[in-house]
Amino acid sequence: MVRAPLAGWRRVEVTGRRTKLDFAHLLRDMADVHVPGRKIVPVMDNLNTH
């Protein structure tokens, strides 16, 4: 899930696996489509350690 709380939007994408390639595609889509030309500050939760 990617969200921008101050902008008031979120995006949920479901994939078959959580690979680094899936994550890279999600970040590329966010940078190119949703917030082009703007600074991105990722804040992430490490899901696999729980």
ModelCIF file with pLDDT and N, C-alpha, C, O atoms, coordinates in Angstrom:
data_MODEL
#
_entry.id   MODEL 
#
_entity.id                         1 
_entity.type                       polymer 
_entity.pdbx_number_of_molecules   1 
#
_entity_poly.entity_id                      1 
_entity_poly.type                           'polypeptide(L)' 
_entity_poly.nstd_linkage                   no 
_entity_poly.nstd_monomer                   no 
_entity_poly.pdbx_seq_one_letter_code       MVRAPLAGWRRVEVTGRRTKLDFAHLLRDMADVHVPGRKIVPVMDNLNTH 
_entity_poly.pdbx_seq_one_letter_code_can   MVRAPLAGWRRVEVTGRRTKLDFAHLLRDMADVHVPGRKIVPVMDNLNTH 
_entity_poly.pdbx_strand_id                 A 
#
loop_
_entity_poly_seq.entity_id 
_entity_poly_seq.num 
_entity_poly_seq.mon_id 
_entity_poly_seq.hetero 
1 1  MET n 
1 2  VAL n 
1 3  ARG n 
1 4  ALA n 
1 5  PRO n 
1 6  LEU n 
1 7  ALA n 
1 8  GLY n 
1 9  TRP n 
1 10 ARG n 
1 11 ARG n 
1 12 VAL n 
1 13 GLU n 
1 14 VAL n 
1 15 THR n 
1 16 GLY n 
1 17 ARG n 
1 18 ARG n 
1 19 THR n 
1 20 LYS n 
1 21 LEU n 
1 22 ASP n 
1 23 PHE n 
1 24 ALA n 
1 25 HIS n 
1 26 LEU n 
1 27 LEU n 
1 28 ARG n 
1 29 ASP n 
1 30 MET n 
1 31 ALA n 
1 32 ASP n 
1 33 VAL n 
1 34 HIS n 
1 35 VAL n 
1 36 PRO n 
1 37 GLY n 
1 38 ARG n 
1 39 LYS n 
1 40 ILE n 
1 41 VAL n 
1 42 PRO n 
1 43 VAL n 
1 44 MET n 
1 45 ASP n 
1 46 ASN n 
1 47 LEU n 
1 48 ASN n 
1 49 THR n 
1 50 HIS n 
#
_struct_asym.id          A 
_struct_asym.entity_id   1 
#
loop_
_ma_qa_metric.id 
_ma_qa_metric.mode 
_ma_qa_metric.name 
_ma_qa_metric.software_group_id 
_ma_qa_metric.type 
1 global pLDDT . pLDDT 
2 local  pLDDT . pLDDT 
#
_ma_qa_metric_global.metric_id      1 
_ma_qa_metric_global.metric_value   84.20 
_ma_qa_metric_global.model_id       1 
_ma_qa_metric_global.ordinal_id     1 
#
loop_
_ma_qa_metric_local.label_asym_id 
_ma_qa_metric_local.label_comp_id 
_ma_qa_metric_local.label_seq_id 
_ma_qa_metric_local.metric_id 
_ma_qa_metric_local.metric_value 
_ma_qa_metric_local.model_id 
_ma_qa_metric_local.ordinal_id 
A MET 1  2 83.00 1 1  
A VAL 2  2 84.00 1 2  
A ARG 3  2 85.00 1 3  
A ALA 4  2 82.00 1 4  
A PRO 5  2 84.00 1 5  
A LEU 6  2 82.00 1 6  
A ALA 7  2 79.00 1 7  
A GLY 8  2 85.00 1 8  
A TRP 9  2 83.00 1 9  
A ARG 10 2 89.00 1 10 
A ARG 11 2 86.00 1 11 
A VAL 12 2 89.00 1 12 
A GLU 13 2 88.00 1 13 
A VAL 14 2 89.00 1 14 
A THR 15 2 87.00 1 15 
A GLY 16 2 90.00 1 16 
A ARG 17 2 88.00 1 17 
A ARG 18 2 83.00 1 18 
A THR 19 2 88.00 1 19 
A LYS 20 2 89.00 1 20 
A LEU 21 2 92.00 1 21 
A ASP 22 2 90.00 1 22 
A PHE 23 2 87.00 1 23 
A ALA 24 2 91.00 1 24 
A HIS 25 2 91.00 1 25 
A LEU 26 2 88.00 1 26 
A LEU 27 2 88.00 1 27 
A ARG 28 2 91.00 1 28 
A ASP 29 2 88.00 1 29 
A MET 30 2 86.00 1 30 
A ALA 31 2 88.00 1 31 
A ASP 32 2 91.00 1 32 
A VAL 33 2 88.00 1 33 
A HIS 34 2 82.00 1 34 
A VAL 35 2 82.00 1 35 
A PRO 36 2 86.00 1 36 
A GLY 37 2 86.00 1 37 
A ARG 38 2 85.00 1 38 
A LYS 39 2 87.00 1 39 
A ILE 40 2 85.00 1 40 
A VAL 41 2 86.00 1 41 
A PRO 42 2 86.00 1 42 
A VAL 43 2 87.00 1 43 
A MET 44 2 85.00 1 44 
A ASP 45 2 80.00 1 45 
A ASN 46 2 73.00 1 46 
A LEU 47 2 68.00 1 47 
A ASN 48 2 66.00 1 48 
A THR 49 2 60.00 1 49 
A HIS 50 2 54.00 1 50 
#
loop_
_atom_site.group_PDB 
_atom_site.id 
_atom_site.type_symbol 
_atom_site.label_atom_id 
_atom_site.label_alt_id 
_atom_site.label_comp_id 
_atom_site.label_asym_id 
_atom_site.label_entity_id 
_atom_site.label_seq_id 
_atom_site.pdbx_PDB_ins_code 
_atom_site.Cartn_x 
_atom_site.Cartn_y 
_atom_site.Cartn_z 
_atom_site.occupancy 
_atom_site.B_iso_or_equiv 
_atom_site.pdbx_formal_charge 
_atom_site.auth_seq_id 
_atom_site.auth_comp_id 
_atom_site.auth_asym_id 
_atom_site.auth_atom_id 
_atom_site.pdbx_PDB_model_num 
ATOM 1   N N  . MET A 1 1  ? 0.845  -1.170  0.000   1.00 83.00 ? 1  MET A N  1 
ATOM 2   C CA . MET A 1 1  ? 0.000  0.000   0.000   1.00 83.00 ? 1  MET A CA 1 
ATOM 3   C C  . MET A 1 1  ? 0.894  1.238   0.000   1.00 83.00 ? 1  MET A C  1 
ATOM 4   O O  . MET A 1 1  ? 1.892  1.309   0.716   1.00 83.00 ? 1  MET A O  1 
ATOM 5   N N  . VAL A 1 2  ? 0.514  2.184   -0.804  1.00 84.00 ? 2  VAL A N  1 
ATOM 6   C CA . VAL A 1 2  ? 1.200  3.468   -0.862  1.00 84.00 ? 2  VAL A CA 1 
ATOM 7   C C  . VAL A 1 2  ? 0.161  4.524   -0.535  1.00 84.00 ? 2  VAL A C  1 
ATOM 8   O O  . VAL A 1 2  ? -0.958 4.491   -1.046  1.00 84.00 ? 2  VAL A O  1 
ATOM 9   N N  . ARG A 1 3  ? 0.540  5.459   0.319   1.00 85.00 ? 3  ARG A N  1 
ATOM 10  C CA . ARG A 1 3  ? -0.430 6.506   0.643   1.00 85.00 ? 3  ARG A CA 1 
ATOM 11  C C  . ARG A 1 3  ? 0.266  7.836   0.853   1.00 85.00 ? 3  ARG A C  1 
ATOM 12  O O  . ARG A 1 3  ? 1.440  7.909   1.215   1.00 85.00 ? 3  ARG A O  1 
ATOM 13  N N  . ALA A 1 4  ? -0.498 8.871   0.615   1.00 82.00 ? 4  ALA A N  1 
ATOM 14  C CA . ALA A 1 4  ? -0.046 10.234  0.852   1.00 82.00 ? 4  ALA A CA 1 
ATOM 15  C C  . ALA A 1 4  ? -1.121 10.894  1.709   1.00 82.00 ? 4  ALA A C  1 
ATOM 16  O O  . ALA A 1 4  ? -2.070 11.468  1.176   1.00 82.00 ? 4  ALA A O  1 
ATOM 17  N N  . PRO A 1 5  ? -0.982 10.820  3.022   1.00 84.00 ? 5  PRO A N  1 
ATOM 18  C CA . PRO A 1 5  ? -2.060 11.295  3.896   1.00 84.00 ? 5  PRO A CA 1 
ATOM 19  C C  . PRO A 1 5  ? -2.354 12.783  3.765   1.00 84.00 ? 5  PRO A C  1 
ATOM 20  O O  . PRO A 1 5  ? -3.509 13.191  3.886   1.00 84.00 ? 5  PRO A O  1 
ATOM 21  N N  . LEU A 1 6  ? -1.347 13.593  3.525   1.00 82.00 ? 6  LEU A N  1 
ATOM 22  C CA . LEU A 1 6  ? -1.600 15.029  3.398   1.00 82.00 ? 6  LEU A CA 1 
ATOM 23  C C  . LEU A 1 6  ? -2.288 15.375  2.082   1.00 82.00 ? 6  LEU A C  1 
ATOM 24  O O  . LEU A 1 6  ? -2.999 16.377  1.996   1.00 82.00 ? 6  LEU A O  1 
ATOM 25  N N  . ALA A 1 7  ? -2.081 14.560  1.072   1.00 79.00 ? 7  ALA A N  1 
ATOM 26  C CA . ALA A 1 7  ? -2.736 14.776  -0.217  1.00 79.00 ? 7  ALA A CA 1 
ATOM 27  C C  . ALA A 1 7  ? -4.104 14.102  -0.268  1.00 79.00 ? 7  ALA A C  1 
ATOM 28  O O  . ALA A 1 7  ? -4.922 14.413  -1.133  1.00 79.00 ? 7  ALA A O  1 
ATOM 29  N N  . GLY A 1 8  ? -4.350 13.174  0.664   1.00 85.00 ? 8  GLY A N  1 
ATOM 30  C CA . GLY A 1 8  ? -5.649 12.521  0.748   1.00 85.00 ? 8  GLY A CA 1 
ATOM 31  C C  . GLY A 1 8  ? -5.852 11.388  -0.240  1.00 85.00 ? 8  GLY A C  1 
ATOM 32  O O  . GLY A 1 8  ? -6.980 11.160  -0.675  1.00 85.00 ? 8  GLY A O  1 
ATOM 33  N N  . TRP A 1 9  ? -4.802 10.668  -0.611  1.00 83.00 ? 9  TRP A N  1 
ATOM 34  C CA . TRP A 1 9  ? -4.988 9.525   -1.507  1.00 83.00 ? 9  TRP A CA 1 
ATOM 35  C C  . TRP A 1 9  ? -4.164 8.338   -1.038  1.00 83.00 ? 9  TRP A C  1 
ATOM 36  O O  . TRP A 1 9  ? -3.214 8.473   -0.267  1.00 83.00 ? 9  TRP A O  1 
ATOM 37  N N  . ARG A 1 10 ? -4.565 7.157   -1.536  1.00 89.00 ? 10 ARG A N  1 
ATOM 38  C CA . ARG A 1 10 ? -3.826 5.935   -1.259  1.00 89.00 ? 10 ARG A CA 1 
ATOM 39  C C  . ARG A 1 10 ? -3.986 4.995   -2.446  1.00 89.00 ? 10 ARG A C  1 
ATOM 40  O O  . ARG A 1 10 ? -4.920 5.120   -3.238  1.00 89.00 ? 10 ARG A O  1 
ATOM 41  N N  . ARG A 1 11 ? -3.063 4.061   -2.551  1.00 86.00 ? 11 ARG A N  1 
ATOM 42  C CA . ARG A 1 11 ? -3.110 3.074   -3.622  1.00 86.00 ? 11 ARG A CA 1 
ATOM 43  C C  . ARG A 1 11 ? -2.751 1.725   -3.026  1.00 86.00 ? 11 ARG A C  1 
ATOM 44  O O  . ARG A 1 11 ? -1.765 1.592   -2.301  1.00 86.00 ? 11 ARG A O  1 
ATOM 45  N N  . VAL A 1 12 ? -3.563 0.730   -3.341  1.00 89.00 ? 12 VAL A N  1 
ATOM 46  C CA . VAL A 1 12 ? -3.325 -0.628  -2.869  1.00 89.00 ? 12 VAL A CA 1 
ATOM 47  C C  . VAL A 1 12 ? -3.088 -1.503  -4.089  1.00 89.00 ? 12 VAL A C  1 
ATOM 48  O O  . VAL A 1 12 ? -3.871 -1.484  -5.039  1.00 89.00 ? 12 VAL A O  1 
ATOM 49  N N  . GLU A 1 13 ? -2.010 -2.267  -4.060  1.00 88.00 ? 13 GLU A N  1 
ATOM 50  C CA . GLU A 1 13 ? -1.722 -3.196  -5.151  1.00 88.00 ? 13 GLU A CA 1 
ATOM 51  C C  . GLU A 1 13 ? -1.424 -4.567  -4.547  1.00 88.00 ? 13 GLU A C  1 
ATOM 52  O O  . GLU A 1 13 ? -0.612 -4.696  -3.631  1.00 88.00 ? 13 GLU A O  1 
ATOM 53  N N  . VAL A 1 14 ? -2.089 -5.572  -5.072  1.00 89.00 ? 14 VAL A N  1 
ATOM 54  C CA . VAL A 1 14 ? -1.910 -6.940  -4.592  1.00 89.00 ? 14 VAL A CA 1 
ATOM 55  C C  . VAL A 1 14 ? -1.135 -7.716  -5.642  1.00 89.00 ? 14 VAL A C  1 
ATOM 56  O O  . VAL A 1 14 ? -1.501 -7.722  -6.817  1.00 89.00 ? 14 VAL A O  1 
ATOM 57  N N  . THR A 1 15 ? -0.062 -8.370  -5.213  1.00 87.00 ? 15 THR A N  1 
ATOM 58  C CA . THR A 1 15 ? 0.730  -9.196  -6.110  1.00 87.00 ? 15 THR A CA 1 
ATOM 59  C C  . THR A 1 15 ? 0.792  -10.612 -5.550  1.00 87.00 ? 15 THR A C  1 
ATOM 60  O O  . THR A 1 15 ? 0.455  -10.847 -4.390  1.00 87.00 ? 15 THR A O  1 
ATOM 61  N N  . GLY A 1 16 ? 1.220  -11.539 -6.375  1.00 90.00 ? 16 GLY A N  1 
ATOM 62  C CA . GLY A 1 16 ? 1.314  -12.934 -5.945  1.00 90.00 ? 16 GLY A CA 1 
ATOM 63  C C  . GLY A 1 16 ? 2.366  -13.150 -4.874  1.00 90.00 ? 16 GLY A C  1 
ATOM 64  O O  . GLY A 1 16 ? 2.217  -14.010 -4.005  1.00 90.00 ? 16 GLY A O  1 
ATOM 65  N N  . ARG A 1 17 ? 3.429  -12.367 -4.942  1.00 88.00 ? 17 ARG A N  1 
ATOM 66  C CA . ARG A 1 17 ? 4.515  -12.457 -3.966  1.00 88.00 ? 17 ARG A CA 1 
ATOM 67  C C  . ARG A 1 17 ? 4.983  -11.052 -3.633  1.00 88.00 ? 17 ARG A C  1 
ATOM 68  O O  . ARG A 1 17 ? 4.693  -10.112 -4.374  1.00 88.00 ? 17 ARG A O  1 
ATOM 69  N N  . ARG A 1 18 ? 5.696  -10.896 -2.542  1.00 83.00 ? 18 ARG A N  1 
ATOM 70  C CA . ARG A 1 18 ? 6.256  -9.586  -2.177  1.00 83.00 ? 18 ARG A CA 1 
ATOM 71  C C  . ARG A 1 18 ? 7.745  -9.581  -2.505  1.00 83.00 ? 18 ARG A C  1 
ATOM 72  O O  . ARG A 1 18 ? 8.583  -9.721  -1.614  1.00 83.00 ? 18 ARG A O  1 
ATOM 73  N N  . THR A 1 19 ? 8.064  -9.422  -3.769  1.00 88.00 ? 19 THR A N  1 
ATOM 74  C CA . THR A 1 19 ? 9.468  -9.443  -4.175  1.00 88.00 ? 19 THR A CA 1 
ATOM 75  C C  . THR A 1 19 ? 10.004 -8.025  -4.290  1.00 88.00 ? 19 THR A C  1 
ATOM 76  O O  . THR A 1 19 ? 9.237  -7.063  -4.334  1.00 88.00 ? 19 THR A O  1 
ATOM 77  N N  . LYS A 1 20 ? 11.320 -7.903  -4.338  1.00 89.00 ? 20 LYS A N  1 
ATOM 78  C CA . LYS A 1 20 ? 11.917 -6.584  -4.510  1.00 89.00 ? 20 LYS A CA 1 
ATOM 79  C C  . LYS A 1 20 ? 11.571 -6.001  -5.868  1.00 89.00 ? 20 LYS A C  1 
ATOM 80  O O  . LYS A 1 20 ? 11.510 -4.780  -6.012  1.00 89.00 ? 20 LYS A O  1 
ATOM 81  N N  . LEU A 1 21 ? 11.342 -6.843  -6.868  1.00 92.00 ? 21 LEU A N  1 
ATOM 82  C CA . LEU A 1 21 ? 10.939 -6.360  -8.184  1.00 92.00 ? 21 LEU A CA 1 
ATOM 83  C C  . LEU A 1 21 ? 9.522  -5.776  -8.142  1.00 92.00 ? 21 LEU A C  1 
ATOM 84  O O  . LEU A 1 21 ? 9.259  -4.748  -8.767  1.00 92.00 ? 21 LEU A O  1 
ATOM 85  N N  . ASP A 1 22 ? 8.615  -6.420  -7.415  1.00 90.00 ? 22 ASP A N  1 
ATOM 86  C CA . ASP A 1 22 ? 7.260  -5.878  -7.227  1.00 90.00 ? 22 ASP A CA 1 
ATOM 87  C C  . ASP A 1 22 ? 7.329  -4.510  -6.554  1.00 90.00 ? 22 ASP A C  1 
ATOM 88  O O  . ASP A 1 22 ? 6.628  -3.579  -6.951  1.00 90.00 ? 22 ASP A O  1 
ATOM 89  N N  . PHE A 1 23 ? 8.173  -4.395  -5.539  1.00 87.00 ? 23 PHE A N  1 
ATOM 90  C CA . PHE A 1 23 ? 8.334  -3.135  -4.811  1.00 87.00 ? 23 PHE A CA 1 
ATOM 91  C C  . PHE A 1 23 ? 8.910  -2.052  -5.718  1.00 87.00 ? 23 PHE A C  1 
ATOM 92  O O  . PHE A 1 23 ? 8.470  -0.903  -5.678  1.00 87.00 ? 23 PHE A O  1 
ATOM 93  N N  . ALA A 1 24 ? 9.892  -2.422  -6.533  1.00 91.00 ? 24 ALA A N  1 
ATOM 94  C CA . ALA A 1 24 ? 10.503 -1.459  -7.458  1.00 91.00 ? 24 ALA A CA 1 
ATOM 95  C C  . ALA A 1 24 ? 9.479  -0.959  -8.475  1.00 91.00 ? 24 ALA A C  1 
ATOM 96  O O  . ALA A 1 24 ? 9.456  0.230   -8.796  1.00 91.00 ? 24 ALA A O  1 
ATOM 97  N N  . HIS A 1 25 ? 8.637  -1.852  -8.980  1.00 91.00 ? 25 HIS A N  1 
ATOM 98  C CA . HIS A 1 25 ? 7.601  -1.438  -9.942  1.00 91.00 ? 25 HIS A CA 1 
ATOM 99  C C  . HIS A 1 25 ? 6.589  -0.499  -9.291  1.00 91.00 ? 25 HIS A C  1 
ATOM 100 O O  . HIS A 1 25 ? 6.138  0.463   -9.914  1.00 91.00 ? 25 HIS A O  1 
ATOM 101 N N  . LEU A 1 26 ? 6.240  -0.774  -8.056  1.00 88.00 ? 26 LEU A N  1 
ATOM 102 C CA . LEU A 1 26 ? 5.298  0.082   -7.336  1.00 88.00 ? 26 LEU A CA 1 
ATOM 103 C C  . LEU A 1 26 ? 5.881  1.481   -7.134  1.00 88.00 ? 26 LEU A C  1 
ATOM 104 O O  . LEU A 1 26 ? 5.191  2.480   -7.337  1.00 88.00 ? 26 LEU A O  1 
ATOM 105 N N  . LEU A 1 27 ? 7.152  1.549   -6.734  1.00 88.00 ? 27 LEU A N  1 
ATOM 106 C CA . LEU A 1 27 ? 7.791  2.852   -6.550  1.00 88.00 ? 27 LEU A CA 1 
ATOM 107 C C  . LEU A 1 27 ? 7.925  3.605   -7.878  1.00 88.00 ? 27 LEU A C  1 
ATOM 108 O O  . LEU A 1 27 ? 7.702  4.815   -7.931  1.00 88.00 ? 27 LEU A O  1 
ATOM 109 N N  . ARG A 1 28 ? 8.287  2.897   -8.943  1.00 91.00 ? 28 ARG A N  1 
ATOM 110 C CA . ARG A 1 28 ? 8.411  3.535   -10.256 1.00 91.00 ? 28 ARG A CA 1 
ATOM 111 C C  . ARG A 1 28 ? 7.073  4.097   -10.716 1.00 91.00 ? 28 ARG A C  1 
ATOM 112 O O  . ARG A 1 28 ? 7.008  5.214   -11.229 1.00 91.00 ? 28 ARG A O  1 
ATOM 113 N N  . ASP A 1 29 ? 5.997  3.319   -10.533 1.00 88.00 ? 29 ASP A N  1 
ATOM 114 C CA . ASP A 1 29 ? 4.664  3.781   -10.916 1.00 88.00 ? 29 ASP A CA 1 
ATOM 115 C C  . ASP A 1 29 ? 4.266  5.012   -10.111 1.00 88.00 ? 29 ASP A C  1 
ATOM 116 O O  . ASP A 1 29 ? 3.706  5.963   -10.656 1.00 88.00 ? 29 ASP A O  1 
ATOM 117 N N  . MET A 1 30 ? 4.556  4.990   -8.818  1.00 86.00 ? 30 MET A N  1 
ATOM 118 C CA . MET A 1 30 ? 4.222  6.135   -7.980  1.00 86.00 ? 30 MET A CA 1 
ATOM 119 C C  . MET A 1 30 ? 4.990  7.380   -8.435  1.00 86.00 ? 30 MET A C  1 
ATOM 120 O O  . MET A 1 30 ? 4.423  8.469   -8.524  1.00 86.00 ? 30 MET A O  1 
ATOM 121 N N  . ALA A 1 31 ? 6.274  7.210   -8.719  1.00 88.00 ? 31 ALA A N  1 
ATOM 122 C CA . ALA A 1 31 ? 7.105  8.355   -9.113  1.00 88.00 ? 31 ALA A CA 1 
ATOM 123 C C  . ALA A 1 31 ? 6.728  8.892   -10.488 1.00 88.00 ? 31 ALA A C  1 
ATOM 124 O O  . ALA A 1 31 ? 6.738  10.106  -10.695 1.00 88.00 ? 31 ALA A O  1 
ATOM 125 N N  . ASP A 1 32 ? 6.398  8.020   -11.425 1.00 91.00 ? 32 ASP A N  1 
ATOM 126 C CA . ASP A 1 32 ? 6.117  8.450   -12.795 1.00 91.00 ? 32 ASP A CA 1 
ATOM 127 C C  . ASP A 1 32 ? 4.681  8.905   -13.019 1.00 91.00 ? 32 ASP A C  1 
ATOM 128 O O  . ASP A 1 32 ? 4.432  9.809   -13.816 1.00 91.00 ? 32 ASP A O  1 
ATOM 129 N N  . VAL A 1 33 ? 3.731  8.278   -12.313 1.00 88.00 ? 33 VAL A N  1 
ATOM 130 C CA . VAL A 1 33 ? 2.313  8.530   -12.584 1.00 88.00 ? 33 VAL A CA 1 
ATOM 131 C C  . VAL A 1 33 ? 1.654  9.416   -11.531 1.00 88.00 ? 33 VAL A C  1 
ATOM 132 O O  . VAL A 1 33 ? 0.978  10.388  -11.868 1.00 88.00 ? 33 VAL A O  1 
ATOM 133 N N  . HIS A 1 34 ? 1.850  9.082   -10.262 1.00 82.00 ? 34 HIS A N  1 
ATOM 134 C CA . HIS A 1 34 ? 1.077  9.726   -9.203  1.00 82.00 ? 34 HIS A CA 1 
ATOM 135 C C  . HIS A 1 34 ? 1.685  11.020  -8.670  1.00 82.00 ? 34 HIS A C  1 
ATOM 136 O O  . HIS A 1 34 ? 0.952  11.954  -8.343  1.00 82.00 ? 34 HIS A O  1 
ATOM 137 N N  . VAL A 1 35 ? 2.995  11.089  -8.577  1.00 82.00 ? 35 VAL A N  1 
ATOM 138 C CA . VAL A 1 35 ? 3.635  12.296  -8.042  1.00 82.00 ? 35 VAL A CA 1 
ATOM 139 C C  . VAL A 1 35 ? 4.849  12.696  -8.897  1.00 82.00 ? 35 VAL A C  1 
ATOM 140 O O  . VAL A 1 35 ? 5.948  12.850  -8.364  1.00 82.00 ? 35 VAL A O  1 
ATOM 141 N N  . PRO A 1 36 ? 4.665  12.863  -10.201 1.00 86.00 ? 36 PRO A N  1 
ATOM 142 C CA . PRO A 1 36 ? 5.823  13.178  -11.052 1.00 86.00 ? 36 PRO A CA 1 
ATOM 143 C C  . PRO A 1 36 ? 6.437  14.529  -10.689 1.00 86.00 ? 36 PRO A C  1 
ATOM 144 O O  . PRO A 1 36 ? 5.731  15.516  -10.482 1.00 86.00 ? 36 PRO A O  1 
ATOM 145 N N  . GLY A 1 37 ? 7.761  14.548  -10.617 1.00 86.00 ? 37 GLY A N  1 
ATOM 146 C CA . GLY A 1 37 ? 8.471  15.792  -10.343 1.00 86.00 ? 37 GLY A CA 1 
ATOM 147 C C  . GLY A 1 37 ? 8.464  16.242  -8.900  1.00 86.00 ? 37 GLY A C  1 
ATOM 148 O O  . GLY A 1 37 ? 8.953  17.329  -8.593  1.00 86.00 ? 37 GLY A O  1 
ATOM 149 N N  . ARG A 1 38 ? 7.924  15.436  -8.009  1.00 85.00 ? 38 ARG A N  1 
ATOM 150 C CA . ARG A 1 38 ? 7.882  15.812  -6.603  1.00 85.00 ? 38 ARG A CA 1 
ATOM 151 C C  . ARG A 1 38 ? 8.811  14.933  -5.788  1.00 85.00 ? 38 ARG A C  1 
ATOM 152 O O  . ARG A 1 38 ? 9.118  13.808  -6.181  1.00 85.00 ? 38 ARG A O  1 
ATOM 153 N N  . LYS A 1 39 ? 9.250  15.439  -4.677  1.00 87.00 ? 39 LYS A N  1 
ATOM 154 C CA . LYS A 1 39 ? 10.124 14.700  -3.774  1.00 87.00 ? 39 LYS A CA 1 
ATOM 155 C C  . LYS A 1 39 ? 9.319  13.598  -3.087  1.00 87.00 ? 39 LYS A C  1 
ATOM 156 O O  . LYS A 1 39 ? 8.198  13.834  -2.638  1.00 87.00 ? 39 LYS A O  1 
ATOM 157 N N  . ILE A 1 40 ? 9.887  12.404  -3.005  1.00 85.00 ? 40 ILE A N  1 
ATOM 158 C CA . ILE A 1 40 ? 9.241  11.270  -2.356  1.00 85.00 ? 40 ILE A CA 1 
ATOM 159 C C  . ILE A 1 40 ? 10.051 10.908  -1.115  1.00 85.00 ? 40 ILE A C  1 
ATOM 160 O O  . ILE A 1 40 ? 11.263 10.704  -1.193  1.00 85.00 ? 40 ILE A O  1 
ATOM 161 N N  . VAL A 1 41 ? 9.378  10.829  0.025   1.00 86.00 ? 41 VAL A N  1 
ATOM 162 C CA . VAL A 1 41 ? 10.026 10.430  1.271   1.00 86.00 ? 41 VAL A CA 1 
ATOM 163 C C  . VAL A 1 41 ? 9.369  9.131   1.730   1.00 86.00 ? 41 VAL A C  1 
ATOM 164 O O  . VAL A 1 41 ? 8.278  9.164   2.297   1.00 86.00 ? 41 VAL A O  1 
ATOM 165 N N  . PRO A 1 42 ? 10.015 7.984   1.493   1.00 86.00 ? 42 PRO A N  1 
ATOM 166 C CA . PRO A 1 42 ? 9.389  6.718   1.891   1.00 86.00 ? 42 PRO A CA 1 
ATOM 167 C C  . PRO A 1 42 ? 9.490  6.479   3.395   1.00 86.00 ? 42 PRO A C  1 
ATOM 168 O O  . PRO A 1 42 ? 10.528 6.716   4.013   1.00 86.00 ? 42 PRO A O  1 
ATOM 169 N N  . VAL A 1 43 ? 8.404  6.011   3.956   1.00 87.00 ? 43 VAL A N  1 
ATOM 170 C CA . VAL A 1 43 ? 8.356  5.573   5.351   1.00 87.00 ? 43 VAL A CA 1 
ATOM 171 C C  . VAL A 1 43 ? 7.812  4.152   5.286   1.00 87.00 ? 43 VAL A C  1 
ATOM 172 O O  . VAL A 1 43 ? 6.675  3.940   4.865   1.00 87.00 ? 43 VAL A O  1 
ATOM 173 N N  . MET A 1 44 ? 8.627  3.170   5.705   1.00 85.00 ? 44 MET A N  1 
ATOM 174 C CA . MET A 1 44 ? 8.260  1.775   5.475   1.00 85.00 ? 44 MET A CA 1 
ATOM 175 C C  . MET A 1 44 ? 8.217  0.982   6.771   1.00 85.00 ? 44 MET A C  1 
ATOM 176 O O  . MET A 1 44 ? 8.942  1.265   7.725   1.00 85.00 ? 44 MET A O  1 
ATOM 177 N N  . ASP A 1 45 ? 7.347  -0.018  6.774   1.00 80.00 ? 45 ASP A N  1 
ATOM 178 C CA . ASP A 1 45 ? 7.262  -0.989  7.854   1.00 80.00 ? 45 ASP A CA 1 
ATOM 179 C C  . ASP A 1 45 ? 7.878  -2.281  7.337   1.00 80.00 ? 45 ASP A C  1 
ATOM 180 O O  . ASP A 1 45 ? 7.538  -2.720  6.238   1.00 80.00 ? 45 ASP A O  1 
ATOM 181 N N  . ASN A 1 46 ? 8.758  -2.890  8.084   1.00 73.00 ? 46 ASN A N  1 
ATOM 182 C CA . ASN A 1 46 ? 9.379  -4.136  7.673   1.00 73.00 ? 46 ASN A CA 1 
ATOM 183 C C  . ASN A 1 46 ? 8.459  -5.293  8.040   1.00 73.00 ? 46 ASN A C  1 
ATOM 184 O O  . ASN A 1 46 ? 8.574  -5.867  9.123   1.00 73.00 ? 46 ASN A O  1 
ATOM 185 N N  . LEU A 1 47 ? 7.565  -5.628  7.156   1.00 68.00 ? 47 LEU A N  1 
ATOM 186 C CA . LEU A 1 47 ? 6.507  -6.610  7.393   1.00 68.00 ? 47 LEU A CA 1 
ATOM 187 C C  . LEU A 1 47 ? 7.068  -7.990  7.729   1.00 68.00 ? 47 LEU A C  1 
ATOM 188 O O  . LEU A 1 47 ? 6.478  -8.701  8.542   1.00 68.00 ? 47 LEU A O  1 
ATOM 189 N N  . ASN A 1 48 ? 8.166  -8.380  7.143   1.00 66.00 ? 48 ASN A N  1 
ATOM 190 C CA . ASN A 1 48 ? 8.650  -9.762  7.274   1.00 66.00 ? 48 ASN A CA 1 
ATOM 191 C C  . ASN A 1 48 ? 9.321  -10.060 8.613   1.00 66.00 ? 48 ASN A C  1 
ATOM 192 O O  . ASN A 1 48 ? 9.703  -11.208 8.841   1.00 66.00 ? 48 ASN A O  1 
ATOM 193 N N  . THR A 1 49 ? 9.481  -9.101  9.497   1.00 60.00 ? 49 THR A N  1 
ATOM 194 C CA . THR A 1 49 ? 10.140 -9.379  10.766  1.00 60.00 ? 49 THR A CA 1 
ATOM 195 C C  . THR A 1 49 ? 9.173  -9.726  11.883  1.00 60.00 ? 49 THR A C  1 
ATOM 196 O O  . THR A 1 49 ? 9.612  -10.108 12.968  1.00 60.00 ? 49 THR A O  1 
ATOM 197 N N  . HIS A 1 50 ? 7.891  -9.609  11.657  1.00 54.00 ? 50 HIS A N  1 
ATOM 198 C CA . HIS A 1 50 ? 6.907  -9.847  12.713  1.00 54.00 ? 50 HIS A CA 1 
ATOM 199 C C  . HIS A 1 50 ? 6.657  -11.322 12.904  1.00 54.00 ? 50 HIS A C  1 
ATOM 200 O O  . HIS A 1 50 ? 5.855  -11.708 13.754  1.00 54.00 ? 50 HIS A O  1 
#
